Amino acid sequence: MAMRLPRLVPFLCVVSLSALGAAEPAPPKGFRALFNGHDLSGWHGLNPHAVAKLQGEKRAANLAQQRAEFPQHWRVEKGELVNAGTGPYATTDEEFGDIELMLEYQTVAGADSGIYLRGNPQVQIWDVNQRFDPAKPDRHPNKGSGGLFNNPQKTLGRDPILVADKPFGQWNKLEIRQLGARTWVTLNTRLVVEGAVMENFWDKTQPLPARGPIMLQTHGGEIRWRNISVREIGAAEAQKYLTAHPPLPNPTAYDVAYGPHPKQVLHFWKAESAKPTPLLFFIHGGGWMSGGRLTGLTSLLPAMLKAGISVVSVEYRFIPEATADKVVPPVKGPLHDAAHALQLVRSRAAEWNLDKTRIAASGSSAGACSSLWLAFHPDLADPQSADPIARESTRLLAAAVTGAQTTLDPQQMKEWTPNSRYGGHAFGFMADPAKRDSQFEEFLAGRETILPWIAEYSPYALVTADDPPVYLYYPAPPALGQEQKDPTHTANFGVKLQEHCKAAGVACELFYPDAPGSPTPTVQEYLLKKLTTPAK
């Protein structure tokens, strides 16, 4: 039976003198404030774990004690709801069903917290600087905040898609949408949980309660909250959204390691088929600096599985992690990680029912660049290796990518797009992202010193006649030699690669609005065509 949370009568609010000058809350249109910025009205104290096993008079006494202690542990300062890491959780007097919840929080080193929805734990808040401790395998603070911590391990949503936490001293903004048991979490504008089912912590045999309070957990250190507002969602709107966003299946194999680093892992989704299936090998974007395995994949995944195409999505070391591992140049880290992951996948072909000859790569931005690098690079298989995985091929059937950087040569970038500013970090020229523009000039000035690296890691430089076909998608038309609104993802990259591929005899299909020749309009259509067409 699900835990029954008590319904409480609001007590006399305690006013903080420091809150008297706070501005009135200004929630977004359609939302209403849950915290008035002045006092504790509308909230009471409750740690549900403390009363979960109590009954009768003992339960009543504990609840009364928590209510009495609440204003001793929680206070209002300058419009912020503050707790030092002790006492009962701040709990709304109201109960809610389907909602959008918006709030901001700021915490300190060593603390962790969370948001309980319908009285159920929790959307997790971590100190992201904490290292993973193998002695506590269920705790992954290094993966960031926003995940559904009390869900089963190795399920989507349990950990966030990517790390989106801001440094200490800055405010983090959480936006949570809960419809039925499904939960979407956006942290600092980045989607970190995509429609995962929140499990009922109190009774795992039952679905999530239809209604319950919102609770702000406190644990281990100070946390501050502000701008807490809610919008209640009606049944028709909820159903429309759920229909448009079907749930994603959990991976068949979760966090399969292809190397010793914690980031050298992949997810595998197996398509049901009596015959070996083709495979989409997905590499997420994020400038080799951020992102996660579901970033850009969720629109492709259902269609691939429905068409009988299995899917792999790869995590890899970012530039700072490769640099810490003394990888030179840094971009070798994410690129070779992708290659090693592909070899691991091919080594599992029999176990996972895969057709080794029908593997296509896809990704956006840096993931697109990585995919093209795999498509054009000579095979990295080592036939003489004692390691059977290293003997596997890294060649592809095709690559279909979005917003690709097709060259890492700063001179080419500058000629094609005068306001280019991307790529220096791949070769160690961008220690400070805030100085990206000036460091691109350093990158350009140092070009002669890194020509061997450009030859090895720039997709454009690797094109040869024996390469597989590629497809390039860009959302805006090119303008060669002109400054671009988005120089990092301009179709200028695509035009120049297509010219180069044509000269080398490599098929290269290029889509942008009003592109000539009626190219395939989407990455998905191209992948379906390539991966489902029987080999000749």
Backbone torsions as a table, in degrees:
resi	resn	phi	psi	omega
1	MET	NA	137.2	-179.2
2	ALA	-66.6	146.1	178.4
3	MET	-62.9	134.8	179.4
4	ARG	-97.3	116.5	180.0
5	LEU	-85.1	141.6	-175.0
6	PRO	-71.7	146.9	171.9
7	ARG	-95.3	125.5	-171.7
8	LEU	-120.3	148.7	174.1
9	VAL	-86.0	129.2	-179.4
10	PRO	-56.4	139.9	178.8
11	PHE	-96.8	171.5	179.4
12	LEU	-59.5	125.1	-175.6
13	CYS	-73.1	152.4	177.9
14	VAL	-106.2	124.8	-176.8
15	VAL	-97.2	130.1	174.4
16	SER	-91.7	130.0	-179.4
17	LEU	-59.6	-35.0	-178.7
18	SER	-68.7	-15.6	-178.9
19	ALA	-89.5	-11.3	-173.4
20	LEU	-61.3	-30.1	-178.7
21	GLY	-93.2	5.6	-176.9
22	ALA	-70.4	146.7	178.1
23	ALA	-69.6	153.3	176.4
24	GLU	-67.9	142.9	177.8
25	PRO	-58.2	146.1	178.5
26	ALA	-129.5	73.9	-177.5
27	PRO	-66.1	156.6	177.1
28	PRO	-60.8	161.8	179.9
29	LYS	-57.0	130.9	179.9
30	GLY	92.6	-12.9	179.7
31	PHE	-102.5	160.5	171.2
32	ARG	-130.4	149.4	-176.5
33	ALA	-72.2	136.4	172.2
34	LEU	-96.9	-20.6	178.5
35	PHE	-124.6	124.2	-172.2
36	ASN	-83.4	-3.9	177.5
37	GLY	80.6	-1.8	-175.9
38	HIS	-119.3	-39.0	-175.5
39	ASP	-152.1	-171.7	-174.4
40	LEU	-95.2	18.4	178.8
41	SER	-56.7	137.6	177.3
42	GLY	86.4	2.4	-177.8
43	TRP	-131.0	151.7	172.2
44	HIS	-142.4	172.3	-177.8
45	GLY	-96.7	131.9	177.3
46	LEU	-160.1	119.4	166.1
47	ASN	-103.5	103.0	-174.0
48	PRO	-64.5	-24.9	179.1
49	HIS	-66.5	-29.5	-177.8
50	ALA	-71.8	-20.3	-177.7
51	VAL	-116.9	2.8	-172.9
52	ALA	-57.7	-34.7	-176.2
53	LYS	-108.8	6.9	-179.0
54	LEU	-92.4	152.3	177.9
55	GLN	-138.5	163.9	172.0
56	GLY	56.8	-134.6	-174.6
57	GLU	-65.1	-36.6	179.7
58	LYS	-63.5	-40.7	178.6
59	ARG	-65.2	-46.1	-179.6
60	ALA	-61.0	-41.5	-179.4
61	ALA	-65.6	-40.1	-179.9
62	ASN	-66.2	-41.8	178.8
63	LEU	-62.3	-41.9	179.3
64	ALA	-64.7	-38.7	179.0
65	GLN	-65.1	-42.0	179.0
66	GLN	-64.3	-40.2	176.9
67	ARG	-61.4	-41.8	-178.3
68	ALA	-69.1	-34.7	-176.6
69	GLU	-80.5	-18.6	-174.1
70	PHE	-50.7	-51.6	-178.4
71	PRO	-71.6	-9.8	175.2
72	GLN	-78.8	-25.1	-176.2
73	HIS	-106.0	-23.1	-178.3
74	TRP	-115.4	140.5	-179.5
75	ARG	-144.2	168.0	178.1
76	VAL	-116.4	126.2	178.8
77	GLU	-132.0	119.8	174.6
78	LYS	51.1	41.9	178.6
79	GLY	79.6	11.2	-178.9
80	GLU	-114.7	141.4	175.8
81	LEU	-91.3	119.0	-166.4
82	VAL	-123.8	139.4	174.2
83	ASN	-141.2	142.3	-176.4
84	ALA	-86.6	1.3	179.3
85	GLY	107.0	14.4	-178.0
86	THR	-133.5	164.1	173.2
87	GLY	86.3	-177.3	-179.0
88	PRO	-70.2	163.6	-179.1
89	TYR	-79.4	148.1	174.7
90	ALA	-74.6	121.3	-171.0
91	THR	-126.8	132.2	180.0
92	THR	-68.8	143.0	172.8
93	ASP	-66.8	-32.5	179.5
94	GLU	-80.8	156.7	170.8
95	GLU	-111.6	150.4	-173.9
96	PHE	-133.2	153.8	173.3
97	GLY	-109.7	-112.4	179.6
98	ASP	-76.2	126.8	-172.9
99	ILE	-148.0	163.5	156.5
100	GLU	-113.0	127.9	-179.6
101	LEU	-118.9	131.6	176.8
102	MET	-125.0	136.8	177.4
103	LEU	-160.5	165.4	174.9
104	GLU	-125.0	145.9	178.5
105	TYR	-140.9	158.8	176.7
106	GLN	-143.4	129.5	-176.9
107	THR	-130.8	-173.4	-173.8
108	VAL	-129.2	169.1	-179.5
109	ALA	-59.4	138.3	175.1
110	GLY	85.2	-11.8	-179.0
111	ALA	-88.4	156.2	165.4
112	ASP	-141.9	156.9	-174.2
113	SER	-154.1	-165.1	178.9
114	GLY	176.7	170.8	177.5
115	ILE	-117.9	121.9	175.5
116	TYR	-88.9	133.9	178.9
117	LEU	-113.0	127.5	-173.6
118	ARG	55.3	34.8	179.7
119	GLY	73.5	12.7	-173.2
120	ASN	-115.4	130.4	177.4
121	PRO	-77.6	149.0	-21.0
122	GLN	-166.6	154.3	165.1
123	VAL	-84.5	113.7	-167.0
124	GLN	-81.6	142.1	171.0
125	ILE	-120.1	123.3	-177.1
126	TRP	-115.6	163.1	157.3
127	ASP	-85.4	101.7	-171.4
128	VAL	-68.1	-12.9	179.7
129	ASN	-79.1	-11.6	178.2
130	GLN	-68.4	140.6	178.0
131	ARG	-82.6	152.9	174.4
132	PHE	-66.0	132.0	179.8
133	ASP	-109.0	111.3	-179.1
134	PRO	-57.3	-22.4	178.1
135	ALA	-72.7	-14.7	177.6
136	LYS	-126.0	71.5	-170.1
137	PRO	-65.8	-15.1	-179.7
138	ASP	-89.0	-1.6	-176.3
139	ARG	-112.5	122.1	-176.3
140	HIS	-128.0	63.7	-179.8
141	PRO	-60.8	-28.8	-179.2
142	ASN	-66.2	-16.5	179.1
143	LYS	-87.7	-4.8	173.7
144	GLY	97.8	173.3	-176.4
145	SER	-90.8	163.4	173.9
146	GLY	107.8	-13.1	-178.6
147	GLY	-74.6	165.2	178.4
148	LEU	-92.4	87.1	-165.6
149	PHE	-59.4	-33.6	-174.4
150	ASN	-91.1	5.0	171.5
151	ASN	-74.4	163.2	179.1
152	PRO	-62.8	145.9	175.1
153	GLN	-63.6	156.0	177.4
154	LYS	61.8	38.0	170.7
155	THR	-131.2	147.9	-179.6
156	LEU	-62.2	136.2	-179.9
157	GLY	97.5	-22.6	-180.0
158	ARG	-63.1	-42.8	171.0
159	ASP	-113.4	151.8	-178.8
160	PRO	-67.0	157.2	178.6
161	ILE	-62.6	-36.1	-177.3
162	LEU	-154.3	166.9	176.5
163	VAL	-85.3	120.7	-179.2
164	ALA	-127.5	8.3	-177.8
165	ASP	-65.1	144.9	174.1
166	LYS	-91.9	159.6	179.0
167	PRO	-62.9	157.2	176.1
168	PHE	-55.3	144.1	-178.0
169	GLY	95.4	-14.3	177.2
170	GLN	-107.9	152.9	179.0
171	TRP	-83.7	134.7	173.6
172	ASN	-99.3	138.8	179.5
173	LYS	-110.2	121.9	177.1
174	LEU	-107.7	135.2	172.8
175	GLU	-126.1	120.9	-175.1
176	ILE	-121.9	130.3	173.4
177	ARG	-117.5	124.2	176.9
178	GLN	-125.5	120.8	179.8
179	LEU	-126.2	114.0	-170.3
180	GLY	61.4	-131.7	177.3
181	ALA	-93.2	-5.9	-175.8
182	ARG	-84.0	143.0	-169.5
183	THR	-134.9	130.3	173.0
184	TRP	-114.6	133.9	-179.7
185	VAL	-129.1	126.7	174.7
186	THR	-117.2	124.2	-179.8
187	LEU	-116.3	118.4	178.5
188	ASN	52.4	47.8	177.6
189	THR	72.6	1.0	-179.5
190	ARG	-106.4	127.0	178.2
191	LEU	-69.4	121.0	-177.3
192	VAL	-115.4	-20.7	171.5
193	VAL	-134.7	128.3	-173.6
194	GLU	-117.2	86.1	171.3
195	GLY	69.5	25.9	179.2
196	ALA	-73.4	150.2	176.9
197	VAL	-79.6	124.0	174.1
198	MET	-82.3	122.4	-178.5
199	GLU	-77.6	152.5	176.4
200	ASN	-77.1	105.9	-177.4
201	PHE	-63.7	-35.3	-171.9
202	TRP	-79.9	-26.9	178.7
203	ASP	-153.8	96.6	-173.1
204	LYS	-70.6	-6.9	175.5
205	THR	-85.8	-7.9	-176.2
206	GLN	-117.5	153.4	175.3
207	PRO	-69.6	170.4	176.8
208	LEU	-60.4	139.4	177.3
209	PRO	-55.2	150.6	-179.0
210	ALA	-69.8	-28.0	-179.9
211	ARG	-145.6	159.5	177.3
212	GLY	174.2	171.9	-177.9
213	PRO	-79.7	161.6	168.8
214	ILE	-91.8	134.9	-176.5
215	MET	-130.0	138.2	177.2
216	LEU	-107.1	110.2	-175.8
217	GLN	-75.5	153.0	173.5
218	THR	-133.4	134.3	-176.0
219	HIS	-167.0	116.2	166.3
220	GLY	88.1	-8.9	-179.1
221	GLY	173.1	170.5	-174.9
222	GLU	-64.7	140.5	171.0
223	ILE	-138.8	142.2	-179.9
224	ARG	-122.0	142.3	-178.8
225	TRP	-128.6	149.2	175.4
226	ARG	-158.2	168.6	176.7
227	ASN	49.0	52.5	-179.7
228	ILE	-91.4	116.4	-178.0
229	SER	-142.8	158.6	-174.4
230	VAL	-139.1	149.4	170.6
231	ARG	-128.8	121.8	178.4
232	GLU	-82.8	137.9	-172.8
233	ILE	-109.0	128.3	-179.8
234	GLY	-75.3	165.9	-174.2
235	ALA	-62.5	-40.7	-177.5
236	ALA	-66.2	-44.6	178.8
237	GLU	-64.1	-41.5	-179.5
238	ALA	-61.8	-45.5	-177.9
239	GLN	-65.2	-40.1	178.8
240	LYS	-61.0	-43.2	-178.9
241	TYR	-67.8	-42.9	-179.7
242	LEU	-63.5	-38.5	178.8
243	THR	-65.0	-38.2	-179.5
244	ALA	-77.3	-13.4	-177.3
245	HIS	-130.5	74.1	-179.7
246	PRO	-63.1	151.5	-178.0
247	PRO	-65.5	147.2	177.1
248	LEU	-86.8	140.5	178.2
249	PRO	-73.1	147.0	173.8
250	ASN	-69.5	148.7	179.3
251	PRO	-59.8	147.2	172.2
252	THR	-65.3	-39.9	176.4
253	ALA	-130.9	123.3	-169.7
254	TYR	-109.8	131.4	176.4
255	ASP	53.7	49.7	175.5
256	VAL	-73.0	123.5	-177.0
257	ALA	-80.0	134.3	172.6
258	TYR	-117.9	5.6	178.3
259	GLY	-166.3	176.1	-174.9
260	PRO	-79.6	-21.4	-176.9
261	HIS	-73.2	144.2	179.4
262	PRO	-57.1	-25.2	179.5
263	LYS	-85.3	-7.9	-178.1
264	GLN	-89.0	71.0	-178.1
265	VAL	-139.2	161.5	179.1
266	LEU	-144.8	156.8	170.0
267	HIS	-103.2	146.3	176.5
268	PHE	-129.9	128.4	173.8
269	TRP	-111.9	123.6	-176.8
270	LYS	-95.3	122.5	174.2
271	ALA	-79.1	138.4	-179.7
272	GLU	-74.2	124.4	-179.4
273	SER	-165.9	143.9	175.0
274	ALA	-75.8	-23.5	-179.4
275	LYS	-105.9	158.4	175.0
276	PRO	-56.3	137.3	-173.7
277	THR	-99.3	153.7	166.9
278	PRO	-69.1	169.4	-174.2
279	LEU	-137.4	134.8	166.1
280	LEU	-93.6	122.6	179.4
281	PHE	-105.0	104.6	-170.6
282	PHE	-103.0	132.7	179.1
283	ILE	-123.0	114.9	-174.6
284	HIS	-72.3	158.1	177.7
285	GLY	-91.6	-169.6	-178.0
286	GLY	127.9	20.9	176.4
287	GLY	68.6	19.6	-171.9
288	TRP	57.6	23.2	-177.5
289	MET	-128.3	-17.1	-175.7
290	SER	-160.1	-172.4	-179.7
291	GLY	97.6	176.5	-179.3
292	GLY	-154.4	172.4	-168.4
293	ARG	-65.5	-19.4	176.6
294	LEU	-96.1	-6.7	-178.5
295	THR	-64.5	110.4	179.9
296	GLY	87.7	-6.6	-176.0
297	LEU	-93.4	-27.9	-166.2
298	THR	-62.9	-28.9	177.8
299	SER	-75.2	-24.2	-179.1
300	LEU	-88.7	-34.1	-168.9
301	LEU	-56.5	-52.9	-178.0
302	PRO	-60.7	-40.6	-178.7
303	ALA	-65.2	-39.4	179.2
304	MET	-64.4	-49.1	-178.0
305	LEU	-62.9	-39.9	178.9
306	LYS	-62.1	-33.5	-179.4
307	ALA	-85.0	4.2	179.5
308	GLY	82.1	23.8	179.7
309	ILE	-108.2	119.7	175.6
310	SER	-72.9	162.6	-173.6
311	VAL	-136.5	137.6	169.0
312	VAL	-122.0	137.6	172.7
313	SER	-126.0	130.0	-167.2
314	VAL	-105.3	133.7	163.4
315	GLU	-98.1	155.7	-174.4
316	TYR	-154.7	166.9	177.1
317	ARG	-70.5	133.6	173.4
318	PHE	-80.0	171.4	-177.5
319	ILE	-54.0	-47.3	179.1
320	PRO	-61.7	-35.5	180.0
321	GLU	-72.7	-38.0	175.3
322	ALA	-64.8	-40.1	178.0
323	THR	-62.4	-43.0	178.2
324	ALA	-62.7	-30.2	177.2
325	ASP	-83.7	6.4	178.8
326	LYS	62.2	34.4	174.7
327	VAL	-80.9	130.8	-178.1
328	VAL	-130.0	126.6	-10.8
329	PRO	-71.4	164.5	-175.0
330	PRO	-55.6	-35.5	-177.0
331	VAL	-65.4	-18.5	175.6
332	LYS	-59.6	-30.5	179.7
333	GLY	-59.3	-64.5	-179.3
334	PRO	-63.7	-34.1	-178.8
335	LEU	-69.6	-47.9	179.4
336	HIS	-70.9	-29.2	173.3
337	ASP	-59.5	-44.8	178.8
338	ALA	-60.6	-42.0	179.3
339	ALA	-64.2	-44.2	179.6
340	HIS	-65.1	-38.0	177.1
341	ALA	-62.1	-41.2	178.5
342	LEU	-62.5	-41.0	177.4
343	GLN	-64.0	-41.1	177.2
344	LEU	-60.9	-43.2	179.9
345	VAL	-60.7	-45.7	179.6
346	ARG	-63.3	-32.7	179.4
347	SER	-69.5	-18.8	178.9
348	ARG	-98.5	11.7	-172.7
349	ALA	-55.2	-44.3	-179.2
350	ALA	-66.8	-44.5	-179.1
351	GLU	-65.0	-38.0	-174.7
352	TRP	-99.3	4.7	177.0
353	ASN	60.1	54.0	-177.1
354	LEU	-112.1	147.7	171.4
355	ASP	-93.7	107.3	-176.2
356	LYS	-60.2	-23.9	-174.5
357	THR	-85.8	-7.6	-176.7
358	ARG	-124.6	73.8	177.6
359	ILE	-124.0	123.8	177.8
360	ALA	-119.4	141.5	179.5
361	ALA	-100.1	151.9	176.2
362	SER	-152.4	158.9	177.6
363	GLY	171.9	175.3	177.8
364	SER	-123.1	152.3	176.7
365	SER	54.5	-120.4	-179.5
366	ALA	-62.5	-33.4	175.1
367	GLY	-65.6	-31.0	174.8
368	ALA	-68.7	-43.0	177.7
369	CYS	-60.8	-43.3	178.0
370	SER	-61.9	-40.7	179.8
371	SER	-63.3	-42.4	178.1
372	LEU	-66.7	-37.3	177.3
373	TRP	-60.1	-43.9	176.7
374	LEU	-62.5	-41.5	-177.4
375	ALA	-63.2	-36.8	-173.0
376	PHE	-99.0	-19.0	-175.8
377	HIS	-73.7	140.5	173.0
378	PRO	-55.2	153.4	-176.2
379	ASP	-56.7	130.6	179.6
380	LEU	-92.7	5.1	176.6
381	ALA	-61.6	141.8	176.6
382	ASP	-115.7	95.1	-175.7
383	PRO	-60.2	-22.5	-176.6
384	GLN	-92.6	-1.6	-175.8
385	SER	-68.3	145.7	173.7
386	ALA	-75.7	-15.6	-179.9
387	ASP	-88.9	115.9	-177.6
388	PRO	-62.8	-27.8	177.9
389	ILE	-67.9	-41.2	179.7
390	ALA	-65.7	-18.5	178.6
391	ARG	-81.5	-8.8	-178.8
392	GLU	-76.5	152.0	-177.6
393	SER	-77.5	153.5	173.1
394	THR	-111.4	11.3	-178.8
395	ARG	-79.4	156.2	-175.7
396	LEU	-120.1	158.0	169.9
397	LEU	-75.5	-37.4	-177.8
398	ALA	-169.0	170.1	171.5
399	ALA	-138.7	138.8	178.2
400	ALA	-134.8	118.4	-165.8
401	VAL	-136.3	162.4	-178.5
402	THR	-122.5	130.1	174.2
403	GLY	59.5	40.8	-173.0
404	ALA	-76.0	141.5	162.5
405	GLN	-87.1	113.0	-172.9
406	THR	-91.4	-9.1	176.0
407	THR	-138.1	150.8	171.0
408	LEU	-116.1	21.3	177.1
409	ASP	-93.5	113.8	-175.6
410	PRO	-63.1	-29.1	179.2
411	GLN	-67.7	-43.8	176.4
412	GLN	-63.0	-44.4	179.6
413	MET	-56.7	-46.1	-176.8
414	LYS	-65.7	-38.7	179.2
415	GLU	-68.3	-41.1	-177.2
416	TRP	-74.7	-40.5	-175.3
417	THR	-140.1	101.9	-171.5
418	PRO	-57.9	-29.3	-179.9
419	ASN	-96.4	28.3	176.2
420	SER	-58.3	146.0	-179.3
421	ARG	-149.3	10.9	-172.6
422	TYR	-107.2	152.3	165.5
423	GLY	112.4	-22.8	-176.8
424	GLY	-60.1	-33.8	-177.9
425	HIS	-63.4	-25.9	179.4
426	ALA	-59.9	-29.2	-176.5
427	PHE	-115.5	17.0	174.1
428	GLY	88.1	16.2	-178.2
429	PHE	-95.0	3.4	-174.6
430	MET	-132.9	73.4	176.9
431	ALA	-71.3	-30.3	-177.3
432	ASP	-119.6	104.7	-178.7
433	PRO	-59.0	-24.9	-179.7
434	ALA	-66.9	-17.7	-179.2
435	LYS	-109.6	33.8	-173.0
436	ARG	-57.4	-44.2	-175.6
437	ASP	-65.0	-46.1	-179.5
438	SER	-68.9	-33.3	-179.6
439	GLN	-74.4	-23.4	172.0
440	PHE	-62.8	-37.2	177.3
441	GLU	-64.3	-37.0	174.7
442	GLU	-65.3	-40.8	177.0
443	PHE	-58.7	-47.4	179.4
444	LEU	-64.9	-42.8	-178.9
445	ALA	-66.1	-29.3	-178.8
446	GLY	-93.8	11.5	-174.0
447	ARG	-55.4	-43.7	-176.0
448	GLU	-60.3	-26.7	-177.3
449	THR	-80.2	-13.3	-175.7
450	ILE	-123.0	19.4	-179.4
451	LEU	-55.9	-39.7	176.7
452	PRO	-61.7	-34.9	177.9
453	TRP	-69.3	-41.4	177.7
454	ILE	-60.2	-43.1	179.7
455	ALA	-62.0	-30.4	-176.0
456	GLU	-90.7	-30.5	-169.8
457	TYR	-118.6	-6.6	176.9
458	SER	-88.7	121.7	-178.4
459	PRO	-54.1	-43.1	-178.9
460	TYR	-54.8	-40.8	-176.1
461	ALA	-71.3	-15.2	-172.6
462	LEU	-99.2	-5.1	-173.9
463	VAL	-64.1	128.6	174.6
464	THR	-139.2	164.8	-170.6
465	ALA	-62.5	-21.7	-176.7
466	ASP	-91.1	11.4	-176.1
467	ASP	-79.9	154.9	179.9
468	PRO	-74.9	164.4	177.8
469	PRO	-68.0	150.5	178.8
470	VAL	-132.2	155.7	178.7
471	TYR	-128.3	132.4	-177.2
472	LEU	-121.0	127.3	178.1
473	TYR	-116.7	130.8	175.5
474	TYR	-134.0	137.8	-175.5
475	PRO	-80.4	-9.8	-179.2
476	ALA	-133.9	151.2	-177.8
477	PRO	-71.0	160.3	-178.6
478	PRO	-81.1	166.8	171.5
479	ALA	-155.3	80.4	-174.5
480	LEU	-58.8	136.4	178.2
481	GLY	78.9	2.9	179.9
482	GLN	-116.2	150.4	175.8
483	GLU	-62.9	145.3	-175.1
484	GLN	-118.6	150.1	176.9
485	LYS	-63.2	-38.2	177.7
486	ASP	-126.8	81.3	-174.2
487	PRO	-66.6	-18.5	-178.6
488	THR	-77.5	-23.3	-177.5
489	HIS	-127.7	28.0	-177.0
490	THR	-70.7	147.4	175.3
491	ALA	-67.2	-10.2	172.7
492	ASN	-55.2	-37.6	176.2
493	PHE	-58.2	-43.0	-176.8
494	GLY	-69.2	-41.1	-179.7
495	VAL	-60.3	-45.5	-176.5
496	LYS	-71.0	-36.2	177.0
497	LEU	-68.6	-40.1	179.0
498	GLN	-60.4	-43.0	176.8
499	GLU	-59.0	-44.8	-177.5
500	HIS	-65.9	-42.6	179.3
501	CYS	-64.8	-41.6	179.3
502	LYS	-60.2	-42.2	179.3
503	ALA	-64.5	-30.8	-178.7
504	ALA	-89.6	-7.2	-179.2
505	GLY	84.0	23.9	179.5
506	VAL	-105.0	131.8	179.2
507	ALA	-68.6	126.9	-180.0
508	CYS	-141.0	109.7	180.0
509	GLU	-96.7	131.3	-174.3
510	LEU	-124.4	122.0	175.5
511	PHE	-113.2	134.2	164.8
512	TYR	-153.9	164.5	-178.7
513	PRO	-53.9	127.5	179.8
514	ASP	66.5	26.0	176.1
515	ALA	-66.1	143.5	-179.9
516	PRO	-71.7	155.6	171.6
517	GLY	87.2	5.0	178.4
518	SER	51.9	58.8	178.9
519	PRO	-68.8	160.9	175.2
520	THR	-53.1	132.0	-169.8
521	PRO	-79.5	-17.8	-178.0
522	THR	-140.4	155.3	173.7
523	VAL	-58.5	-43.1	-177.0
524	GLN	-59.9	-46.5	-179.7
525	GLU	-62.4	-40.6	179.9
526	TYR	-63.7	-45.6	-179.1
527	LEU	-63.1	-44.0	179.3
528	LEU	-60.6	-42.0	180.0
529	LYS	-63.7	-47.2	-176.6
530	LYS	-69.6	-40.4	-172.2
531	LEU	-85.7	-17.7	179.9
532	THR	-103.4	-7.8	176.4
533	THR	-77.4	121.8	-178.5
534	PRO	-59.0	143.0	177.8
535	ALA	-65.4	141.3	-180.0
536	LYS	-83.9	NA	NA
